[in-house]
Amino acid sequence: MRYLIFLLPVLSCYDVEKDCNAFKLGTFEFSTIINGEIKTSRFIRSKSLEIEFYENNIDSASVKWVNDCEFILTKINPKSNQDKRPVKIEILSTEGKEYFFEYSLVNKPKKRFRGRATKIN
């Protein structure tokens, strides 16, 4: 019990910066490793639409904000059953022009992935 008393002040001093409103609109880049290679996509997000540019392909999704830091992407013209599944994205923290996020399929919330996007415009 004595240890818990000493830890409480340390834990409560840590605040994560989270200015999600700065990342609702704009042009962003996201990089990830696929089969040992770094792949980068660029996307433009408006109030209700996100257009992604990836390896000479253009894809679009509707954007529905659940709250200030969470939104759901649903592909507009899905080409497969996998594409029909909406993706939930939660902004975990922000730092300068970057935001760190966690994403999962809406129907599989336990299988989550993390990433970082950079606002370029």
C-alpha positions in Angstrom: 0.0 0.0 0.0 2.9 2.4 0.8 4.3 1.9 -2.7 1.0 2.8 -4.3 0.9 6.2 -2.5 4.4 7.0 -3.9 3.4 6.0 -7.5 0.2 8.0 -7.7 1.8 11.5 -8.1 4.1 10.1 -10.8 1.3 8.5 -12.8 -1.0 11.5 -12.6 1.7 13.9 -14.0 1.9 12.3 -17.4 -0.5 13.9 -19.8 -0.6 12.8 -23.4 -0.9 15.7 -25.9 -4.1 15.1 -27.9 -5.2 17.9 -30.3 -7.4 15.7 -32.6 -9.2 18.6 -34.2 -6.0 19.6 -36.0 -6.0 16.3 -37.8 -9.6 16.1 -39.0 -8.9 17.8 -42.4 -5.8 17.9 -44.6 -3.3 15.9 -46.5 -1.4 13.1 -44.7 1.2 10.4 -45.3 1.3 7.0 -43.6 4.2 4.5 -43.9 4.2 0.8 -43.0 6.3 -2.2 -43.6 4.8 -4.8 -46.0 6.8 -7.9 -46.8 10.0 -6.3 -45.6 9.5 -3.1 -47.7 8.4 0.3 -46.5 5.3 1.3 -48.3 3.9 4.9 -48.1 0.4 6.0 -48.9 -0.9 9.6 -49.1 -4.5 10.5 -48.3 -6.6 13.6 -48.3 -9.3 13.9 -45.6 -12.3 16.3 -45.7 -15.2 16.4 -43.3 -16.9 13.3 -44.7 -14.5 11.8 -47.3 -11.0 10.3 -47.4 -9.2 9.7 -50.7 -6.1 7.5 -50.6 -3.3 7.3 -53.1 -1.3 4.2 -52.9 1.0 2.6 -55.6 -0.9 4.2 -58.6 -4.3 3.3 -57.1 -6.9 5.7 -55.8 -9.4 4.6 -53.2 -12.1 6.5 -51.4 -13.9 6.0 -48.1 -16.6 7.8 -46.2 -15.5 9.3 -42.8 -17.9 9.3 -39.8 -16.5 10.9 -36.7 -17.7 9.1 -33.5 -16.1 11.7 -31.2 -13.3 14.2 -31.5 -10.6 11.5 -31.6 -12.3 8.5 -33.2 -13.7 7.9 -36.7 -14.9 5.1 -38.9 -13.8 4.6 -42.5 -16.1 2.8 -44.9 -14.9 2.2 -48.5 -17.3 3.7 -51.0 -16.7 1.2 -53.8 -15.5 -2.0 -52.2 -14.0 -4.6 -54.5 -14.1 -7.5 -52.1 -15.9 -8.6 -48.9 -12.7 -7.6 -47.0 -13.1 -4.1 -48.4 -16.7 -3.9 -47.2 -15.7 -4.0 -43.5 -15.5 -0.6 -41.9 -12.3 0.3 -40.0 -12.3 2.2 -36.7 -9.5 4.6 -36.1 -8.6 6.2 -32.8 -6.1 9.0 -32.4 -4.1 8.1 -29.3 -1.8 11.2 -29.2 -0.6 14.1 -31.3 2.8 15.7 -31.5 3.6 18.6 -33.9 2.4 17.5 -37.4 2.1 13.8 -36.4 -0.6 11.8 -34.8 -0.3 8.3 -33.5 -3.3 6.0 -33.9 -4.7 2.6 -33.4 -7.0 0.9 -35.9 -9.1 -2.3 -36.2 -11.9 -3.7 -38.2 -15.2 -2.7 -36.5 -16.2 -6.4 -36.1 -12.8 -7.5 -34.8 -11.9 -4.9 -32.1 -9.5 -7.2 -30.3 -7.1 -7.4 -33.3 -5.6 -3.8 -33.3 -2.7 -2.3 -35.1 -0.9 1.0 -34.5 0.5 3.6 -36.8 1.7 7.1 -37.2 0.5 9.6 -39.8 2.1 12.9 -40.7 0.2 16.0 -41.8 1.9 17.4 -44.9 -0.7 20.1 -45.7 
